[in-house]
Amino acid sequence: MKMKAIYQFRQFFRRPEKSWGVILFLLLIFLVVVPAVYILLNSFVFDAAGIRLVRGAQLGQATIFYWTRVLHSRISKAILYEPALHSVSIAVGMTAISLSLGAFLAWLVVRTNLPWKRFFSMTLIIPYIVPSWTVALAWIMVFKSKRFGGTPGLLNALFGVDVPEWISFGYVPIIIALGVHYIPYTFILMRGALANIDSRLEESAELLGANRFEILRKITFPITLPALGSAFILTFSKGLGEFATQAFLGLPIRYYTLSTRVYSTLSNRLYGEGYVLALILILTTAVMVWANQALLGTRKAFVTISGKGTRKKAVDLGVWRRPAAFGLLLFVIVFVLGPLLLLGWQTLMRYEGQYGFDNVTLHYWFGKADPELAEGQPGIFRNPFILGAIKNSVLLAGATAIISGIIGILLGYTVVRNRGHILSRAIENLSFVPYMVPGIAFGGIFLTMFARSWGPVPALYGTFTLLVLTCVVKYLPYSSSSGIAAMHQIDPSLEEVGVIHGISWRTRFTRIVMPLSKAGILSAMLLTLVTTMRVLDVVVLLVTPKTTLMTSIIFRYQTQDFTQHAYAIMLVIVFIILAAHFYLHRLGGKIEL
């Protein structure tokens, strides 16, 4: 019996898909499960900050102090309930904007005879490609005033309009900025759903006497409800964990949300409270993502594509055709292209708030140090600190993309080749977990976990390795899903031919598997590169002066009122992201949400 067990064990590990599966499973346990368990356990023990608050408490002593302090104490309203209410209300508001505008714009582009459809289809996804805080920074530039923002914004400087605080900062600008950013979620999902509707269904209803509103309510809306439901839950869950926009537009007036509270507690070394808030945020977001998965399998669906073929007939807008096109063009100019142009204009101002042509300069791009401007800081392309951050950002994005691509195809290989085995399901589910964790909470988890050594793994805080590791694990769902999809397209018999001819697994993998799956790998790598280049929430707690990134410098400069430098760096990020995006399209791929 013992010899049989040993033989079966050896046979199991002689199969590459099994041995790699075990290695990846253990790696995912260490990088996904252990961090979550670590902060959960540490939320129940006293840390250095806690023993100063409770008389007689000892370091490492078991306690429910932090949970009680967050959930039921004098500071609970300020630290949890008020920020939680803000987070939920922001998620509701931005989701309402995203769903209503995204669905309407998708209907215009797909189902009507609107002109310039190709142009609108391309430009309406730009808000998602660029960082979410692009609109937020442009909003500040337009609506701030000397009372709220320190220097006059565009409206205040040109027209003397003293904009109220609730328009400059807080809830209203946050939901508008985030709503616009996530319109592509709804637009892309609804565009696909609307494109598959057979127009004969609507024509039949019209022949039976139904008006346009009844057709939308009883036919179009029910058919597209699954896509709309997915867009709702995905947007809502993203809104709960969003950090950057809420920080830029909320922190100046102390408008806190759960994500900014997690940042403030962890950055002030209040780790116990930070752990509790992070766990609450993770649980809330995870429930929303789980609800989306559950609804995908249970909600009513309608068959709209059959063997009979379908017919697409555009709805005639009549006299509204050109007004609709110009209205949509105005939307694109104001909310898509306008923010980028405004940020570019701001970088050319010698003194902020003065909009005359005599104030134009290229100092913040190429100028030498001038003590009268930005406290003597040179332009971004002469500033060694900023050039170092650009280098770090490019290296981080490149390293994350390459490592993620390799891990993604290995994950795909083990999941597909072990299909039906418990190991396959475990790896696939674990690789998806980081998607459910908001970025700020994810960064906080890795900050505390790797502040100490773990056996042969040294303490990584303050190292570039920690940034790469955190981003690779956070964006694992992108690479793993692409790897799994790519491996599903490769017939196992192609690899079996290599086995018959005695070719080693490494040669089979590098000469057969990887070349056939290179399109999927490249798509995942470039998507990861673009996402990492614009990331702030995941890394804001991890960067140090030696490992600073472009996004962290923008966050710091914006809070210190070095706005021209911040906006110039922002445009560099946008340029790199758009260049990578268009390069991806030239290679025949596409960025997916």
C-alpha positions as CSV (number, residue, x, y, z in Angstrom):
1,M,0.0,0.0,0.0
2,K,2.8,2.4,0.9
3,M,4.7,1.6,-2.3
4,K,1.5,2.2,-4.3
5,A,1.0,5.6,-2.6
6,I,4.6,6.6,-3.4
7,Y,4.2,5.5,-7.0
8,Q,1.0,7.5,-7.4
9,F,2.7,10.5,-5.8
10,R,5.6,10.3,-8.2
11,Q,3.3,9.8,-11.2
12,F,1.3,12.8,-10.1
13,F,4.3,15.1,-10.1
14,R,5.7,13.7,-13.3
15,R,2.9,15.5,-15.1
16,P,3.9,19.2,-15.6
17,E,0.3,20.5,-15.3
18,K,0.0,18.8,-11.9
19,S,3.4,19.9,-10.5
20,W,2.9,23.5,-11.8
21,G,-0.6,23.4,-10.4
22,V,0.7,22.6,-6.9
23,I,3.4,25.3,-7.1
24,L,0.9,28.0,-8.3
25,F,-1.6,26.9,-5.7
26,L,0.9,27.3,-2.8
27,L,2.0,30.6,-4.3
28,L,-1.5,31.9,-4.4
29,I,-2.2,30.7,-0.8
30,F,0.8,32.7,0.3
31,L,0.1,35.9,-1.7
32,V,-3.7,35.9,-1.6
33,V,-5.0,34.0,1.5
34,V,-2.2,34.6,4.0
35,P,-2.3,38.4,3.7
36,A,-6.1,38.4,4.3
37,V,-5.8,36.1,7.3
38,Y,-2.8,38.2,8.6
39,I,-4.7,41.5,8.8
40,L,-7.8,39.7,10.2
41,L,-5.8,38.2,13.0
42,N,-3.9,41.4,13.6
43,S,-7.2,43.3,14.0
44,F,-7.7,41.3,17.2
45,V,-4.3,42.1,18.9
46,F,-2.9,45.3,20.4
47,D,-0.2,47.1,18.4
48,A,2.1,49.9,19.5
49,A,-0.6,52.6,18.9
50,G,-3.2,50.6,20.8
51,I,-1.2,50.1,24.0
52,R,-1.0,53.9,24.4
53,L,-4.8,54.1,24.3
54,V,-5.6,51.4,26.8
55,R,-4.1,51.3,30.3
56,G,-2.5,48.0,31.1
57,A,-2.6,46.7,27.5
58,Q,0.4,44.7,26.3
59,L,1.8,44.4,22.8
60,G,0.4,41.4,21.0
61,Q,-2.4,40.8,23.6
62,A,-5.7,39.5,22.2
63,T,-8.4,42.2,22.1
64,I,-11.6,43.3,20.4
65,F,-10.7,46.9,21.1
66,Y,-10.2,48.0,17.5
67,W,-13.5,46.5,16.4
68,T,-15.3,48.1,19.3
69,R,-13.5,51.4,18.7
70,V,-14.5,51.5,15.0
71,L,-18.1,50.0,15.3
72,H,-19.3,51.4,18.6
73,S,-17.5,54.3,20.2
74,R,-17.4,58.1,20.3
75,I,-15.4,58.2,17.1
76,S,-17.4,55.6,15.2
77,K,-19.5,58.2,13.4
78,A,-16.5,60.1,12.1
79,I,-14.3,57.1,11.3
80,L,-16.8,54.6,9.9
81,Y,-20.5,55.5,9.6
82,E,-20.2,58.9,8.0
83,P,-17.5,57.8,5.5
84,A,-19.5,54.6,4.8
85,L,-22.6,56.8,4.1
86,H,-20.5,59.0,1.8
87,S,-19.1,55.9,0.0
88,V,-22.5,54.4,-0.6
89,S,-24.1,57.7,-1.7
90,I,-21.2,58.3,-4.1
91,A,-21.6,54.8,-5.5
92,V,-25.3,55.3,-6.0
93,G,-24.8,58.7,-7.6
94,M,-22.0,57.8,-10.0
95,T,-23.8,54.5,-10.9
96,A,-27.0,56.5,-11.8
97,I,-24.9,58.8,-14.0
98,S,-22.9,56.0,-15.6
99,L,-25.9,53.8,-16.3
100,S,-28.3,56.4,-17.6
101,L,-25.8,58.1,-19.9
102,G,-23.9,55.0,-20.9
103,A,-27.1,53.1,-21.9
104,F,-28.5,56.2,-23.8
105,L,-25.2,56.8,-25.6
106,A,-25.0,53.1,-26.5
107,W,-28.6,53.2,-27.9
108,L,-27.8,56.3,-30.0
109,V,-24.6,54.8,-31.4
110,V,-25.9,51.2,-32.1
111,R,-29.6,51.5,-32.7
112,T,-30.1,54.9,-34.5
113,N,-29.0,56.5,-37.7
114,L,-26.7,58.9,-35.8
115,P,-23.8,60.3,-37.9
116,W,-20.1,59.9,-37.0
117,K,-20.7,56.6,-35.2
118,R,-17.1,55.3,-35.6
119,F,-15.7,58.5,-34.1
120,F,-18.1,58.4,-31.1
121,S,-17.4,54.7,-30.5
122,M,-13.7,55.4,-30.2
123,T,-13.9,58.6,-28.1
124,L,-16.5,57.4,-25.6
125,I,-14.1,54.8,-24.2
126,I,-11.3,57.3,-23.6
127,P,-12.6,58.2,-20.1
128,Y,-11.8,54.7,-19.0
129,I,-8.4,54.5,-20.6
130,V,-7.1,57.6,-18.9
131,P,-6.8,57.8,-15.1
132,S,-10.1,58.2,-13.2
133,W,-8.8,61.5,-11.7
134,T,-8.3,63.3,-15.0
135,V,-11.8,64.8,-14.9
136,A,-11.3,65.5,-11.1
137,L,-8.1,67.6,-11.7
138,A,-9.8,69.5,-14.6
139,W,-12.8,70.1,-12.4
140,I,-10.7,71.7,-9.7
141,M,-9.0,73.9,-12.3
142,V,-12.3,75.2,-13.5
143,F,-14.4,75.5,-10.3
144,K,-11.9,76.3,-7.5
145,S,-11.7,79.9,-6.1
146,K,-9.6,81.8,-3.6
147,R,-11.9,80.7,-0.9
148,F,-12.0,77.1,-1.9
149,G,-8.7,76.0,-3.5
150,G,-6.3,78.8,-2.7
151,T,-6.0,80.3,-6.2
152,P,-8.7,81.4,-8.7
153,G,-10.0,78.8,-11.1
154,L,-11.1,79.4,-14.7
155,L,-14.6,80.7,-13.8
156,N,-13.4,82.8,-10.9
157,A,-10.5,84.3,-12.9
158,L,-12.3,85.1,-16.1
159,F,-15.8,85.9,-15.0
160,G,-15.4,86.7,-11.3
161,V,-17.8,83.8,-10.3
162,D,-17.4,82.8,-6.7
163,V,-18.3,79.1,-7.0
164,P,-19.9,77.5,-3.9
165,E,-17.9,74.9,-2.0
166,W,-20.4,72.1,-2.8
167,I,-19.7,72.6,-6.5
168,S,-15.9,72.9,-6.2
169,F,-15.3,70.0,-3.9
170,G,-17.3,67.2,-2.2
171,Y,-20.2,64.9,-3.3
172,V,-21.4,66.6,-6.5
173,P,-18.0,66.8,-8.3
174,I,-17.0,63.3,-7.1
175,I,-20.1,61.6,-8.6
176,I,-19.8,63.6,-11.8
177,A,-16.1,62.8,-12.3
178,L,-16.5,59.1,-11.4
179,G,-19.8,58.8,-13.4
180,V,-18.1,60.1,-16.5
181,H,-15.1,57.8,-16.0
182,Y,-17.2,54.7,-15.7
183,I,-19.6,55.5,-18.6
184,P,-17.6,53.2,-20.8
185,Y,-18.5,50.2,-18.5
186,T,-22.2,50.6,-19.4
187,F,-21.5,51.8,-22.9
188,I,-19.4,48.7,-23.9
189,L,-21.8,46.2,-22.2
190,M,-24.9,47.8,-23.6
191,R,-23.4,48.3,-27.0
192,G,-22.9,44.5,-27.3
193,A,-26.4,43.7,-26.0
194,L,-28.1,46.2,-28.3
195,A,-26.2,45.0,-31.3
196,N,-27.6,41.5,-30.9
197,I,-31.3,42.6,-30.8
198,D,-33.2,41.6,-34.0
199,S,-35.1,44.7,-35.1
200,R,-37.9,42.5,-36.3
201,L,-39.0,42.2,-32.6
202,E,-39.4,45.9,-32.4
203,E,-41.1,46.1,-35.8
204,S,-43.6,43.5,-34.7
205,A,-44.5,45.4,-31.6
206,E,-44.9,48.6,-33.7
207,L,-47.3,46.8,-36.1
208,L,-49.4,45.8,-33.1
209,G,-49.8,49.5,-32.2
210,A,-47.0,49.9,-29.5
211,N,-45.5,53.3,-29.3
212,R,-41.7,54.0,-29.0
213,F,-41.8,54.2,-25.2
214,E,-43.7,50.9,-24.9
215,I,-41.2,49.2,-27.2
216,L,-38.3,50.4,-25.1
217,R,-40.0,49.4,-21.9
218,K,-41.4,46.0,-22.9
219,I,-38.9,44.7,-25.5
220,T,-35.5,46.6,-25.6
221,F,-35.1,47.1,-21.8
222,P,-35.9,43.5,-20.8
223,I,-33.5,42.0,-23.4
224,T,-30.7,44.3,-22.3
225,L,-31.4,43.9,-18.6
226,P,-28.6,41.3,-18.0
227,A,-26.0,43.7,-19.4
228,L,-27.4,46.6,-17.5
229,G,-27.4,44.6,-14.3
230,S,-23.7,43.7,-14.8
231,A,-22.9,47.3,-15.5
232,F,-24.8,48.4,-12.3
233,I,-23.0,46.0,-9.9
234,L,-19.5,46.4,-11.5
235,T,-19.8,50.2,-11.4
236,F,-21.3,50.3,-7.9
237,S,-18.6,48.0,-6.5
238,K,-15.9,50.1,-8.1
239,G,-17.4,53.2,-6.7
240,L,-17.2,51.8,-3.1
241,G,-13.4,51.3,-3.4
242,E,-12.4,54.3,-5.5
243,F,-9.7,56.3,-3.9
244,A,-7.9,58.9,-6.1
245,T,-10.9,61.0,-7.2
246,Q,-12.4,61.0,-3.7
247,A,-9.1,62.1,-2.3
248,F,-8.5,64.9,-4.8
249,L,-12.1,66.3,-4.5
250,G,-12.9,65.3,-0.9
251,L,-9.8,65.6,1.3
252,P,-9.4,69.4,0.8
253,I,-12.8,69.9,2.7
254,R,-12.4,66.8,4.9
255,Y,-15.1,64.9,3.0
256,Y,-14.0,61.4,3.9
257,T,-15.1,58.1,2.4
258,L,-14.2,54.5,3.5
259,S,-11.2,54.4,1.1
260,T,-9.8,57.8,2.2
261,R,-10.3,56.8,5.8
262,V,-8.3,53.6,5.2
263,Y,-5.6,55.7,3.7
264,S,-5.6,58.3,6.6
265,T,-5.5,55.6,9.3
266,L,-2.8,53.5,7.8
267,S,-0.7,56.4,6.8
268,N,-0.9,57.7,10.4
269,R,0.1,54.3,11.7
270,L,-3.2,53.5,13.3
271,Y,-3.0,50.0,12.0
272,G,-5.7,48.4,14.1
273,E,-8.4,50.8,13.0
274,G,-7.0,50.7,9.5
275,Y,-7.3,46.9,9.4
276,V,-10.9,46.9,10.6
277,L,-11.9,49.6,8.0
278,A,-10.0,47.7,5.2
279,L,-11.8,44.4,6.1
280,I,-15.2,46.2,6.1
281,L,-14.4,47.7,2.7
282,I,-13.2,44.4,1.3
283,L,-16.3,42.6,2.6
284,T,-18.7,45.1,1.1
285,T,-17.0,45.1,-2.3
286,A,-16.8,41.3,-2.3
287,V,-20.5,41.0,-1.6
288,M,-21.3,43.2,-4.6
289,V,-19.0,41.2,-6.9
290,W,-20.5,37.9,-5.6
291,A,-24.0,39.3,-6.2
292,N,-23.0,40.0,-9.8
293,Q,-21.8,36.5,-10.3
294,A,-25.0,35.1,-8.7
295,L,-27.3,37.3,-10.8
296,L,-25.5,36.3,-14.0
297,G,-26.6,32.8,-13.4
298,T,-30.2,33.4,-12.2
299,R,-31.7,36.4,-14.0
300,K,-34.1,36.0,-16.9
301,A,-32.4,35.9,-20.3
302,F,-33.8,36.1,-23.8
303,V,-32.6,34.3,-27.0
304,T,-32.0,37.0,-29.7
305,I,-29.6,35.1,-32.0
306,S,-30.8,31.9,-33.7
307,G,-30.2,30.0,-36.9
308,K,-32.7,32.1,-38.8
309,G,-30.4,35.1,-38.8
310,T,-31.2,38.6,-37.6
311,R,-31.9,41.9,-39.2
312,K,-30.6,45.3,-37.9
313,K,-32.6,48.3,-38.8
314,A,-31.6,51.7,-37.5
315,V,-34.1,53.9,-35.7
316,D,-34.7,57.1,-37.7
317,L,-34.0,60.1,-35.5
318,G,-35.7,62.4,-38.0
319,V,-35.2,66.1,-37.3
320,W,-33.3,65.1,-34.1
321,R,-30.5,63.4,-36.0
322,R,-28.1,66.4,-36.3
323,P,-29.0,67.9,-32.9
324,A,-28.3,64.5,-31.3
325,A,-24.9,64.3,-33.0
326,F,-23.9,67.9,-32.0
327,G,-25.1,67.2,-28.4
328,L,-23.0,64.1,-28.2
329,L,-20.1,66.0,-29.8
330,L,-20.4,68.6,-27.1
331,F,-20.4,65.9,-24.4
332,V,-17.2,64.5,-25.9
333,I,-15.5,67.9,-26.0
334,V,-16.5,68.9,-22.5
335,F,-15.9,65.6,-20.6
336,V,-13.5,63.6,-22.8
337,L,-11.2,65.9,-24.7
338,G,-11.8,69.1,-22.6
339,P,-10.2,67.9,-19.4
340,L,-7.0,67.0,-21.3
341,L,-6.9,70.3,-23.0
342,L,-7.5,72.2,-19.8
343,L,-4.7,70.3,-18.0
344,G,-2.4,71.1,-20.9
345,W,-3.3,74.8,-20.7
346,Q,-2.6,74.9,-17.0
347,T,0.9,73.5,-17.5
348,L,1.7,76.6,-19.7
349,M,0.8,79.1,-17.0
350,R,3.7,80.8,-15.3
351,Y,1.5,81.9,-12.4
352,E,-1.6,79.9,-11.6
353,G,-4.9,81.6,-12.0
354,Q,-3.7,84.2,-14.6
355,Y,-5.1,83.2,-18.0
356,G,-3.6,85.8,-20.2
357,F,-1.2,85.0,-23.1
358,D,1.5,87.0,-21.4
359,N,1.5,84.3,-18.7
360,V,2.4,81.5,-21.1
361,T,5.6,79.6,-20.4
362,L,7.2,76.2,-21.0
363,H,9.1,76.4,-17.7
364,Y,7.2,73.5,-16.1
365,W,8.2,71.3,-18.9
366,F,11.7,72.2,-19.8
367,G,12.7,75.2,-17.6
368,K,15.7,75.4,-15.3
369,A,15.3,76.0,-11.5
370,D,13.8,79.4,-10.8
371,P,13.4,80.5,-7.1
372,E,10.3,82.5,-8.1
373,L,8.5,79.5,-9.5
374,A,7.4,76.4,-7.6
375,E,9.9,77.0,-4.9
376,G,12.8,76.6,-7.3
377,Q,11.8,73.3,-8.8
378,P,12.9,72.9,-12.5
379,G,10.6,71.6,-15.3
380,I,9.6,67.9,-15.3
381,F,12.2,67.0,-18.0
382,R,15.0,68.7,-16.0
383,N,14.0,67.5,-12.6
384,P,16.0,64.5,-11.5
385,F,13.4,63.5,-8.9
386,I,10.6,63.5,-11.5
387,L,12.7,61.8,-14.1
388,G,13.4,59.1,-11.5
389,A,9.7,58.7,-10.9
390,I,9.1,58.4,-14.7
391,K,11.8,55.7,-14.9
392,N,10.3,53.9,-11.9
393,S,6.8,54.0,-13.3
394,V,7.9,52.6,-16.7
395,L,10.0,49.9,-15.0
396,L,7.1,49.0,-12.7
397,A,4.6,48.8,-15.5
398,G,7.0,46.8,-17.7
399,A,8.1,44.4,-15.0
400,T,4.5,43.9,-13.9
401,A,3.3,43.3,-17.4
402,I,6.0,40.7,-18.2
403,I,5.7,38.8,-15.0
404,S,1.9,38.9,-15.1
405,G,2.0,37.6,-18.7
406,I,4.2,34.7,-17.8
407,I,2.2,33.8,-14.7
408,G,-1.0,34.2,-16.6
409,I,-0.2,31.7,-19.2
410,L,1.1,29.2,-16.6
411,L,-2.1,29.7,-14.7
412,G,-4.1,29.2,-17.9
413,Y,-2.1,26.1,-18.7
414,T,-2.7,24.5,-15.3
415,V,-6.4,25.4,-15.1
416,V,-7.3,24.2,-18.6
417,R,-5.1,21.0,-18.6
418,N,-6.4,20.1,-15.1
419,R,-10.0,20.9,-16.0
420,G,-12.5,19.1,-13.7
421,H,-9.9,18.6,-11.0
422,I,-10.3,20.3,-7.6
423,L,-6.8,21.9,-8.1
424,S,-8.0,23.6,-11.3
425,R,-11.1,25.1,-9.6
426,A,-9.1,26.2,-6.6
427,I,-6.4,28.0,-8.7
428,E,-9.0,29.7,-10.9
429,N,-11.0,31.0,-7.9
430,L,-8.0,32.2,-5.9
431,S,-6.6,34.1,-8.9
432,F,-9.9,36.0,-9.1
433,V,-9.8,37.1,-5.4
434,P,-7.6,40.2,-5.8
435,Y,-10.3,41.7,-8.1
436,M,-12.7,41.9,-5.1
437,V,-10.2,43.8,-3.0
438,P,-10.2,47.6,-3.4
439,G,-6.8,49.0,-4.4
440,I,-6.2,51.1,-1.2
441,A,-7.1,48.1,1.0
442,F,-4.9,45.8,-1.1
443,G,-1.9,48.1,-0.8
444,G,-2.5,48.4,3.0
445,I,-2.5,44.6,3.4
446,F,0.8,44.2,1.5
447,L,2.3,47.1,3.4
448,T,1.7,45.5,6.8
449,M,2.4,41.9,5.7
450,F,5.8,42.6,4.1
451,A,7.0,45.0,6.7
452,R,8.5,41.9,8.4
453,S,10.3,38.8,7.1
454,W,8.5,35.6,6.3
455,G,11.0,32.7,6.5
456,P,13.3,33.0,3.5
457,V,11.3,36.1,2.3
458,P,12.9,39.2,3.7
459,A,11.1,42.4,4.8
460,L,10.3,44.2,1.6
461,Y,8.9,47.6,2.7
462,G,10.6,50.4,0.9
463,T,11.8,48.2,-2.0
464,F,10.9,48.3,-5.6
465,T,10.3,44.5,-5.4
466,L,7.3,45.2,-3.1
467,L,5.7,47.5,-5.7
468,V,6.1,44.9,-8.4
469,L,4.8,42.1,-6.2
470,T,1.8,44.0,-5.1
471,C,0.8,45.1,-8.7
472,V,1.4,41.6,-10.1
473,V,-0.9,40.0,-7.5
474,K,-3.5,42.8,-7.7
475,Y,-3.8,42.5,-11.5
476,L,-3.6,38.7,-11.5
477,P,-7.3,38.4,-12.6
478,Y,-6.5,40.2,-15.9
479,S,-3.5,37.9,-16.8
480,S,-5.1,34.7,-15.5
481,S,-8.4,35.3,-17.4
482,S,-6.5,36.0,-20.6
483,G,-4.3,33.0,-20.1
484,I,-7.2,30.7,-19.5
485,A,-9.0,32.0,-22.6
486,A,-5.9,31.5,-24.7
487,M,-5.3,28.0,-23.5
488,H,-8.9,27.0,-24.3
489,Q,-8.2,27.7,-27.9
490,I,-5.2,25.4,-28.1
491,D,-5.9,21.7,-28.9
492,P,-4.1,19.5,-26.4
493,S,-3.3,17.1,-29.2
494,L,-0.7,19.6,-30.5
495,E,1.3,19.2,-27.3
496,E,0.7,15.4,-27.3
497,V,2.5,15.1,-30.6
498,G,5.5,16.6,-28.9
499,V,5.2,14.1,-26.0
500,I,5.2,11.2,-28.5
501,H,8.4,12.5,-30.1
502,G,10.1,12.8,-26.7
503,I,10.3,16.6,-26.6
504,S,10.7,18.0,-23.1
505,W,8.0,20.0,-21.4
506,R,10.0,23.2,-21.5
507,T,10.6,22.9,-25.2
508,R,6.9,22.1,-25.8
509,F,5.8,25.0,-23.7
510,T,8.2,27.6,-25.3
511,R,7.9,26.3,-28.9
512,I,4.2,25.2,-29.1
513,V,2.1,26.7,-26.3
514,M,3.5,30.2,-26.0
515,P,3.7,31.0,-29.7
516,L,0.1,29.8,-30.2
517,S,-1.1,31.9,-27.2
518,K,1.0,35.0,-27.8
519,A,-2.0,37.1,-28.9
520,G,-3.7,36.5,-25.5
521,I,-0.5,37.0,-23.6
522,L,0.3,40.2,-25.4
523,S,-3.2,41.5,-24.8
524,A,-3.0,40.8,-21.1
525,M,0.5,42.2,-20.8
526,L,-0.4,45.5,-22.5
527,L,-3.6,45.8,-20.4
528,T,-1.6,45.3,-17.3
529,L,1.0,47.8,-18.4
530,V,-1.7,50.4,-19.1
531,T,-3.4,49.8,-15.7
532,T,-0.2,49.8,-13.7
533,M,1.0,53.0,-15.4
534,R,-2.1,54.9,-14.0
535,V,-2.4,53.2,-10.6
536,L,-2.4,55.3,-7.4
537,D,-4.6,53.6,-4.9
538,V,-2.6,50.3,-4.8
539,V,0.8,52.0,-4.4
540,V,0.1,55.2,-2.5
541,L,0.9,53.6,0.9
542,L,3.9,51.7,-0.4
543,V,6.1,54.3,-2.2
544,T,9.1,55.8,-0.5
545,P,11.4,58.7,-1.8
546,K,13.5,56.0,-3.6
547,T,10.6,54.2,-5.2
548,T,8.3,57.2,-5.9
549,L,6.1,56.9,-9.0
550,M,4.5,59.5,-11.4
551,T,1.1,58.9,-9.8
552,S,2.4,59.4,-6.3
553,I,4.2,62.6,-7.2
554,I,0.9,63.9,-8.7
555,F,-0.9,63.1,-5.5
556,R,1.8,64.9,-3.5
557,Y,2.2,67.9,-5.8
558,Q,-1.5,68.4,-6.0
559,T,-1.8,68.6,-2.2
560,Q,1.2,71.0,-2.1
561,D,-0.3,73.3,-4.8
562,F,2.5,72.5,-7.4
563,T,-0.3,72.1,-9.9
564,Q,1.5,72.9,-13.1
565,H,4.1,70.2,-12.3
566,A,1.3,67.7,-11.3
567,Y,-0.7,68.3,-14.5
568,A,2.4,68.0,-16.8
569,I,3.2,64.6,-15.2
570,M,-0.4,63.7,-15.6
571,L,-0.2,64.4,-19.4
572,V,2.9,62.3,-19.7
573,I,1.0,59.4,-18.1
574,V,-1.9,59.9,-20.5
575,F,0.4,60.0,-23.5
576,I,2.1,56.7,-22.5
577,I,-1.3,55.1,-21.9
578,L,-2.8,56.2,-25.2
579,A,0.3,55.2,-27.1
580,A,0.2,51.7,-25.5
581,H,-3.6,51.5,-26.2
582,F,-3.2,52.4,-29.9
583,Y,-0.2,50.1,-30.2
584,L,-2.4,47.3,-28.9
585,H,-5.1,48.0,-31.5
586,R,-2.5,48.0,-34.3
587,L,-1.5,44.5,-33.2
588,G,-5.1,43.4,-33.5
589,G,-6.0,43.2,-29.9
590,K,-8.4,45.2,-27.8
591,I,-8.6,46.4,-24.2
592,E,-11.4,44.7,-22.3
593,L,-12.9,46.0,-19.1
